[in-house]
Amino acid sequence: MITVTLPYPISANRYWATRVVTPKGASRSMAMTYVTTEAKAYKEKVGWLLRAAGVRKPIEGRVALRIELFPHRPLDWQARQRKLGPAWDDSVQCIDLGNAEKVLSDALKDIAFGDDKWLRDIHLVRREPDGEARVVVTITPMPTEQVQGDLLGAAA
């Protein structure tokens, strides 16, 4: 199991970008989606932090991924808390959990695990802001369970 604190993920809108290109000699344009320079820098930073945490090669096979997202706590958090009560943190700007998972899965791919096809269990949690924005990621290898075959046929 690997648990590591990573920088707050960038928005999926800034992670991937699309541009329209017309190849030489082609009569039709096509859309091309690519990973941005900012995304490459984020992935590189994630890689360095994972290596510092002891990750030397990707986990092979199935993995479980737990993502705990901590948005930045704004300076006026106490005023928000007085005004809005226990749900004050709903007013804090935060990346969508689904987009956070997509960005982190891509950044962790080939570093912590081989491919996102091996993600078998994903748990996402948005926590109350308690300071600096960050994400705590736990990656756990999952054993491959032996599926029972035909019980009646196996007895014969």
N, C-alpha and C positions, 0 to 999 in steps of 0.2 A: 504494500500500500504506500502511496506517495501522497503527502499533503504539502501544498506549497501556497504561499501568498503571492499573488501576482498583481501587477498594475490593473487598474480598472480598464475593462475592454473598450476599444474604440467602437463607435457606431458601425453597424453593418453598412450603412450608407457611405461611410468613409473607408471601409475595409475593401469593398469591391466597387468598381466603377465600370461603366459601359460607354463605349464610343462606337460611332458608326464609321466603317471604313469601306472603301471601294478598292478591291484588289486590282492590280494592273491588268489591263486587258479584259476585265469583267464589266458587264453591263449593269449588274445589280450591286447594291450596297448590302453590307451585312453588319449586324451588331456583334461586337466583340467585348466580352466581359473579362476583366483582369483584376489582379490583386494590386492595390495601390502601393505607392512608396511608403506611406504611413503605415499600412498594414504589414509590409515587409519588415519595417523597423519594430513594430509591436511583436511580431513573430520571433524576430531575432532576440529581443529582450526576454521574451518568455523562455526561449531556448537557453539563454545564459543563466536565468534564474533556476530552471530545472536542473541544469548541469551542476550549479552550485549546491542544489539540494541532493545531489548524488545520483541523478539519472544519467546513465551512461549509454543505454540503448532502449529502444521502444519495447514496451510490454508486448509479448506475442499473444495473440488470441483475444478472447473476449474480455472486456473491461466494463466496470461500473464507473460512472462519473458523477460526482457531487459538486455542485457549484453554489457557493454562498456569496451573494453579491451585496456589498456594502457601499451604498451611494455616499457621496461627500456630504458631510453634515454642514449645512449653511450656518453662517454667523448668527442669523436670527432664529435659530432653532428653538430657543426658549420662548420667544414671542409666539412662534407657530404652535408650540405645545400648549401655551396658555389659551390661545384662540381656538385651536382645533382638537385639543384633548389627545387621547391615546392614538388617534389616527393622524397626528401631525405629519408623520413621515410620508403620507400619501401626497403631500404637497411638494415633496422634494423631487427634483428632476433626476430621472434614472433611466438607464437603458432598458429596453424591453427584455424580459428574461429569455424569450425565444431567440432574439438576436444576439444576446450575450452568449448563449449556448453555441450558436452557429460560429461566431467569431472565435470563441475559445476552442471549439473542436478543431477548427482549421489551424489555429496557432499551435495546438498540441500535437496535431497529426505529424507523424514521422519523427517526433521527439519523445513523447510520452507513450504513444501507442502507434501501431503501424498505419492504420487507416480508420476513418470514422465508421466504416462498416462493422468494426469490432465493438462499437458502443452498443451494449445490450441493456443497460440500466442507467437512466439519466435522471438525476434529482436536482431540481433548481429551487433555490430559496432566496428571496430578497429580504435582507436583514435591515433593522433600524440603523440609520446612519449614526456612527459613534465617533467619527473623526474623519480621517483621510479616506478617500474613495479607494477601494481595493476589491479583489475577489479572492476567495479562498477555495482552492480546487483540491479535491481528493480523488485520486485515481486508484481503483482497486482491481487487481486481476480477478477474473471470475472463472471458476472451474467449469469445464464443459460437462454437463450432466449426461449420463447414459440414459437415453430414452428407452423405455421398456418396449420390447418388440411385441409381437403377437403372443400374448400369454397362453392362449389355448394351443396355438401351433407349436410353441416352444416346448410344451409338455410332451408332445408326441414323439 
